[in-house]
């Protein structure tokens, strides 16, 4: 299979777009998709500072990378959920990412803000881990944005995440939030 | 060829040569739900695999999801 743009060997196949790309052209395509979506849906402007909620995973760090490359003034927000070694490793990845690109990273500790880490929240609330965790994260994202003067919070989700969210009751965020890639 | 799967991690031996899409069909895996990796390189579904190849089928997941490879006919 050949790259739709340059004709070299493709490594990524996107059936939804009836296209295939080599690595370089896939990255260009991905960046263009994000940029186009921000403009098309009037998500935020060049003059607005963007707080990017990052988990240390590929989705949120890819979004942050694209926004930096596009010239937006960004800061990362890492929420330490207190999930043992997982949280330690995730925070280290976010810190390394921020340091490599020379951008600021805000770290907010869930246990300090709501009285306990996610494993304790799960026990106390007797709700599924994602439920208590999601509530805490939404609150802390909005709070950090207000405290640090960010009019925009960006979160990196893929379509599976968006579909999952759409099936749940919605609550209105305090700041404008947008799905990323 | 050796096919390495995850969640749970296991290995399957299949005869070659055959294309990636035929391997996915035999294992009842929906294309697009996995990354197909051979020696740190991504493959598309039309790539030809030899008897001596080892490929990994890594499920695409997000948000800490723990789902496995989706069976054919069911969206992930």
Contacts between the chains, C-beta under 8 A, distances in Angstrom:
chain1	res1	chain2	res2	distance
A	1	B	44	4.2
A	1	B	45	7.7
A	1	B	46	4.9
A	1	B	47	7.7
A	10	B	44	5.4
A	11	B	41	6.9
A	11	B	42	4.2
A	11	B	43	7.4
A	11	B	44	6.9
A	12	B	42	6.4
A	12	B	44	7.6
A	13	B	31	7.9
A	13	B	32	7.8
A	13	B	44	4.6
A	13	B	45	6.3
A	15	B	31	7.5
A	15	B	32	6.1
A	20	B	44	6.1
A	55	B	63	8.0
A	55	B	64	7.8
A	57	B	62	7.3
A	57	B	63	7.6
A	57	B	64	7.6
A	58	B	62	7.8
A	59	B	62	5.5
A	59	B	63	7.5
A	157	B	62	7.2
A	157	B	63	7.1
A	158	B	62	4.9
A	160	B	61	8.0
A	160	B	62	5.8
A	160	B	63	7.7
A	160	B	65	7.5
A	160	B	76	6.8
A	161	B	62	5.8
A	161	B	63	5.2
A	164	B	63	7.9
